Amino acid sequence: MAGDRQGARALGHATTGADGAFRIRPEQRTGSVLYVEATPTGDRSLRLRSVVGVGPGGGVPQRSESAVTVNEFTTVAATYALAQFTDRRGISGPSPGLENAAATYYNLADPVSGRPGKVVTDQNNGSRNDTLATLGTLANLVSLCAPGADTERCQDMLRLATPRRGNTPGDTAQAVLNLARDPRLATGGLYALAGRAHTYTPALTAAPAAWVLALHYTAPGVYAPGRMAIDAKGNVWASNNWLPGTRNPSPYVTVQDPVGSPTLNSPISGGGMKAGAWGIAVDHGNSVWVSSYGGDAMSKYSSAGKPLSPGSGFKNGGLNHPQGTAVDQRGNIWIANFYGLKGNRGQGDVVVYPHGDPSKAITIKGGGLDHPFSVQIDGYGRAWVSNARLNGAKLLDSRVPEGHVGGSVTVIGPDFKPISFSPIEDTSLDWPLGLAVDSRNNVWVPSFVSNSITEIGPSGKVAGVYKFPTAIAPWSVAVDGSDRVWVAGFGAPSVSVLCGVNTSACPPGSSTGSLLSPPGGYRSDSIQHLTAIQLDQSGNVWLANNWSKLVPPTGGNGLVELIGVATPVCTPLTPVPARPATTSSTACPTRTSTQPG
């Protein structure tokens, strides 16, 4: 089978021999992804899959296998990696998300042997998290439908993997796909059923909270990562607070390709980087801007990883510990200047480099700006800024507040003037840090101290406040291509998911703000204290392990990826989230703005 933007198509067929071997001689081997599907004669309840190759067009090299193994394990790995590109017609979708998703399969499984892949068994994963055991448990579930197995148990598995108010899956591939897309489904019942099969080890020893696959990557220089930005190819750029094993400022920006390997000669130094903080964004020319918190500057890098800023960085605009960074539809670079008033810890301001030109820096004050932390652009070209107002509260290690802090949100128009309804204030806004804009220009603001997330409408009115059921101390937020809201927990390392304004993309009965993840969020032994969450064009969720310990403060190790759980989103942001399209030659829209209605 081959899949690409045009859809899925068969390249050839074969019947296995008595030894299970088969040979397919396709007339052509073209497509964004090549894969094999197998079903027993006369029994369609078992459907197996394996990826055969990855075509050109993604952020990773193309590859193709001449021999593959198709079994229960490869089926689970392929289904999760390609969960957002699979439907009843097969596997298809736009580049580069489709190719990058297929390449992620190789991290989970070896297509030749049919055994676990090199990443899921490496020193960062293996026995250090539950991902390998989860794969084994899910593969055991699939094996319940193998020829000669108990038909009743197979039907029980398919029944348990049925979505709420949905149709019972007709085969094992659809059943696994349902679990990948709604990881909360029947965890207890399916775990108990999987215990009836012992084909694959290791397997889980207790029912999981969710059927989530997490991979942990610890590339060189990725230590205490602050925030990430994902470029058009799917490369993951990260700022890093400290040097590995220390609390000394890191001079590195790091880049990992879509499957977690270092690329572009990462770690990259130069350009004035000193302790990258929470600011990183990709501009219209695919250059990457990173705030140098310790260097009181902005660093800029080409898409090839070459420093484009001077050795001390760009300091224009009186930068003083800059944080959040964003790019608007006109190519302006927006910077949350956390302290402002160079030489003294003032209340901060916002600095803009018009069309990316530092020499024309504009400094914006007023509108309630008070220790601005994050900045994001809406569809109208307005900048939304979170104010981590200190209110005289003591900051532990300049990071974690002690006691009530307060906070607000400022909105700045395309004319660089605060909008009249700024600042937006609400009792729920208590040390707001990251924020994100959805496709309808609603803004979602998590508050660290109040353990909630506030939804603010385009007109500046609070539309809802949603309290998390367990204390996670939320730091960062991202919105996927279905407007679902993904929240990273710092206090309790976790990822929580809320239904957004597009309730049709949520399980039946959901409303805006409904919790779609377990009460404590998605968790893994690999997930540490998180300060950032970002989504890619393959539907993967990337997490920044900023701290590994709170006392004493200790840097976090690397990035974590949740495989295939989110609706894909165009990268870099355009600037509001958009799902890559399959109906045109251009998968993602250009960055344009309209006037607020």
Secondary structure as GFF3:
##gff-version 3
##sequence-region A 1 597
A	DSSP	beta_strand	2	4	.	.	.	ID=ss1
A	DSSP	beta_strand	7	9	.	.	.	ID=ss2
A	DSSP	beta_strand	33	38	.	.	.	ID=ss3
A	DSSP	beta_strand	48	54	.	.	.	ID=ss4
A	DSSP	beta_strand	63	64	.	.	.	ID=ss5
A	DSSP	alpha_helix	72	81	.	.	.	ID=ss6
A	DSSP	three_ten_helix	83	85	.	.	.	ID=ss7
A	DSSP	beta_strand	86	87	.	.	.	ID=ss8
A	DSSP	beta_strand	90	91	.	.	.	ID=ss9
A	DSSP	alpha_helix	97	108	.	.	.	ID=ss10
A	DSSP	three_ten_helix	126	128	.	.	.	ID=ss11
A	DSSP	alpha_helix	131	143	.	.	.	ID=ss12
A	DSSP	alpha_helix	151	160	.	.	.	ID=ss13
A	DSSP	alpha_helix	172	181	.	.	.	ID=ss14
A	DSSP	alpha_helix	187	194	.	.	.	ID=ss15
A	DSSP	beta_strand	214	217	.	.	.	ID=ss16
A	DSSP	beta_strand	225	230	.	.	.	ID=ss17
A	DSSP	beta_strand	236	240	.	.	.	ID=ss18
A	DSSP	beta_strand	253	256	.	.	.	ID=ss19
A	DSSP	beta_strand	276	282	.	.	.	ID=ss20
A	DSSP	beta_strand	288	292	.	.	.	ID=ss21
A	DSSP	beta_strand	297	301	.	.	.	ID=ss22
A	DSSP	beta_strand	322	327	.	.	.	ID=ss23
A	DSSP	beta_strand	333	337	.	.	.	ID=ss24
A	DSSP	beta_strand	349	353	.	.	.	ID=ss25
A	DSSP	three_ten_helix	354	356	.	.	.	ID=ss26
A	DSSP	three_ten_helix	358	360	.	.	.	ID=ss27
A	DSSP	beta_strand	362	364	.	.	.	ID=ss28
A	DSSP	beta_strand	372	377	.	.	.	ID=ss29
A	DSSP	beta_strand	383	387	.	.	.	ID=ss30
A	DSSP	beta_strand	394	396	.	.	.	ID=ss31
A	DSSP	beta_strand	400	402	.	.	.	ID=ss32
A	DSSP	beta_strand	408	412	.	.	.	ID=ss33
A	DSSP	beta_strand	436	437	.	.	.	ID=ss34
A	DSSP	beta_strand	443	447	.	.	.	ID=ss35
A	DSSP	beta_strand	452	456	.	.	.	ID=ss36
A	DSSP	beta_strand	462	467	.	.	.	ID=ss37
A	DSSP	beta_strand	474	479	.	.	.	ID=ss38
A	DSSP	beta_strand	485	489	.	.	.	ID=ss39
A	DSSP	beta_strand	494	498	.	.	.	ID=ss40
A	DSSP	three_ten_helix	503	505	.	.	.	ID=ss41
A	DSSP	beta_strand	529	535	.	.	.	ID=ss42
A	DSSP	beta_strand	541	549	.	.	.	ID=ss43
A	DSSP	beta_strand	554	555	.	.	.	ID=ss44
A	DSSP	beta_strand	559	562	.	.	.	ID=ss45
###
